[in-house]
Amino acid sequence: MNYNKVHEKLGNNMTSKEFKIHNSSRIYGKSVIGKHTVVLENVILGYPEHKVLMEILKKNVEFEDFEFQGCNIGPNSIIRAGSTIFSSVKTGSNFKTGHNVMIRENTQIGDNVLIGTNVIVDGNVKIGNNVSIQGNVYIPTNVVIEDNVFIGPCAVLANDKYPIRKKYELKGPVLRRGVSIGANATLLPGVEIGEGAMVAGGALVTKDVPPWKLAVGVPARIRDLPEELKELNRI
């Protein structure tokens, strides 16, 4: 593969002491890339969020000539091919993406987080430490995901009770520490999944799930969590 190894500075006020970035990738804004991070093909880091983009267009300047906050990628991370990470995104150490991930502005991500292939994180999201989000998951704005959470493939979180029909303050689900969400589950706006709770694959969660309980079915019903499952996720 064709990489540049950067020790001090590479354009656009981007600073990092040591990382590897493929020549096909693009870096915008004042983006920071942590030590020992690898950025693969066709990645975009620091892509300008909407308000920044509008300013760039208004002033009729090139992206590279406009000074704005980029993204901050923690050390020992791997950003896989085709991923786009917007401005004002900050990740911790040991962050990993699959291919074609999109993470929008004002998203805060902790340490040891995996965001799988084709996942969309639509901005203003808080993600804790030791979190695993599998492929094709959709996470809207205003979601909170605490530590040691697992979200299975193709799960969908929602934040709008009345899509484009009625005014509603967008409020996504809250996933407390140690939650597990099964594949193809759907979580409706504003629900809280309590600490250690599990949501079964394909479940439709319309109400809060108490801590250390199991949500099953459409709509989901609350059941007792088997004793052997009453432990935090091993992420």
N, C-alpha and C positions, 0 to 999 in steps of 0.2 A: 504494500500500500504506500501511497505517497503522502508523507506527513512532514509538517514543519515542527521542529522542536524549539519552543520559545523559552528563553531564560529571563528576560527582563520586560520587554514591551513590544506589542505588535499592533500598531495603528489604533485609531479611535480611543486613545487613552486607556486601552485595555491592558491591565496589569496582572501579571502572574509570574512566579519565579520559575516554574517548570511544569509544562504540560505538553500534550501532543494533540494536534488538530489537523484534520485532513484538509488538503488545499481546496476542496470543493465546498467547504463550509463557509458561512458568512457570520460575521460578528458585528453587531450594531451597538451604539451608545457606549457608555462607560461600563462595560461588562468586565467582570472579574472571574477568572477561572482558577480554581484551586490547584495546588501542587499534585502532581501525578494523575491528573485527570486526562481522559482520552475522549476526544470528540471525533466521531466517525463521519462518513460521507454525507454531504448535502444537509447538514444540520444548520439551523439558523438560531443564533443566540442573541438575546436582547432586542427582538423584533419590536418596533415601536407600538405601544398600545394606542387605542383609537385617538385619544386627545393629543398625543404626541404626533401621530400621523397627520392629523388635521393641521397642526401647526407647521409641520414640514411642507405640506401641500400649499398652505397659505403663503408661506415665505418663498415657495418655489426654489427650494434648495435640494441638494442631494442628501440622502440619508446619512452618508459618511461625513457631511459637512455640518450636520446639526448636532449640537451637544445635548444629550439627555441621559437619564439613568438607564443603564442596560440591565442585565441580570447578573446574579452572583451565584456561581456554581461552586459547591464545596469541594474539598480535596478528595482524591481517590475515587472520583466519579467516572462513570462511563455513559456517554450520550450516544445512542445508536442511530443508525442512518435514518435520515428523513425527519428527524424530530425538530420541532419549533418551540422555543422557550421565549416568552415575551419579556418585555422590560418589566422591572420591579418584581421579578421573581427571585426568591432566595432559597437555596437548598443547603442542607447540611452535608456532612461528609458521607462517603460511601453511597452516593446517590446513583441509581441506575435506571435507564429507560430501555424499553424495547424499541422497535422501529416505528416511525411515523407517529410519535407521541406529540400532542399539543398541550402546552401548559400556558394559560393566559395570565395576564398581569395581576400583581398584588397577591400572588400565591406564596405562602410560606411553608417550607417543607423541612422536616427534621433530619436526623441522621439515620442511615441504614434503611433507606426507602427505595422500593422497586415500583416503578410505574410501567406497566406492560404495554405491548404493541397495540397501537391504534387507540390508546386511551385518550380521552379529551377531559382536561381539567379547565373549566370555563372561567376561572379567575376568581379572586377574592375568596380563596379557599385556604384553610389551615389544616396541615397534615403533620402529625406528630412523628415520633421516632419508631423505628422497627415496624414499618407498615409495608404490606405487600398488596398491590393493586394489579389484578390480572388483566389480560388482554380484552379490548373492546368495551371497557367500562366507561360510562358517561357520568361525570361529576359536574353539576352546575355550579353557579355562583352561590356564595354564602353557605358553604358546607363546612362543618368541623369534623375532623377525623383525628381521634386521639391516638395514643401509643398502642403498639402491638395489635393493630387491626388488620384483618385479612378481608379483601373483597374479591369474590370469585369472578370468572370471566363473564362478560356480557351483562353484568348487573347494571341497573339504571337507577340513578338518584334524581329526584325531581324537586323543583323549588317554586313552582307556580300552581296554585290551586285552581285558577281560572284562566288558562292560557288565552291571552289576547282578548278575553271577554269582559273582564272585570278588574278594577284596580286592586292590586294585592302586593303587599311588601314581600319581595322574594325572600324566601326562607327555606334553605335546604335542610336535610336531615343532619342530626348530630349523632355521631358514632363514638360511644364512650370506649374507654380502655379495654382492649382484649376482645372486641366484637369480631364475629365471623359472619360474613355475608355469602350465601351460596350463589352458584352460577344462575344467571338469568333472573335473579330476584329484582323486584321493583320496590323502591322506597318512596313514598309520597311526601310532599312538602311538610317540613316542620316536625316530622316524627323523631323521637329520640330512642336510640337503641342502647339500652343500659349496659353497664360494664359486664363483660363476659358473656353476653347474650349471643345466641346464634339465630340466623335467619336461614331457613331451608332453601334449597335451590327452587327457583320458580315461584317463590312466595310473593304475594302482593301485600306489603305492609302499609296499613292505613292508620294505625294507632301506635302509640308508644309501646315498646317492648321492655318489660322490667328487667333489671339486672339478673343475669344467670338464668334466663328463661329461653325457650325455643319457640320461634314463630314459624308456623307451617300452614300452607294452603293459600287459597284465593277466595275471599280475602283471608289474610293470615289470622290464625287462632293461636292463642298462647298456651303452651304446654310446659310441663316441667322438663328441665334439661337433665338428661341422664347423668348420674353421679360421675361416671368415668370421663365425662366431657367438661367437668367443672374445674378447668385449669386454664391459665392464660395461653394464648397462641404461641407456638414455638417458632418465632420469626427471628 
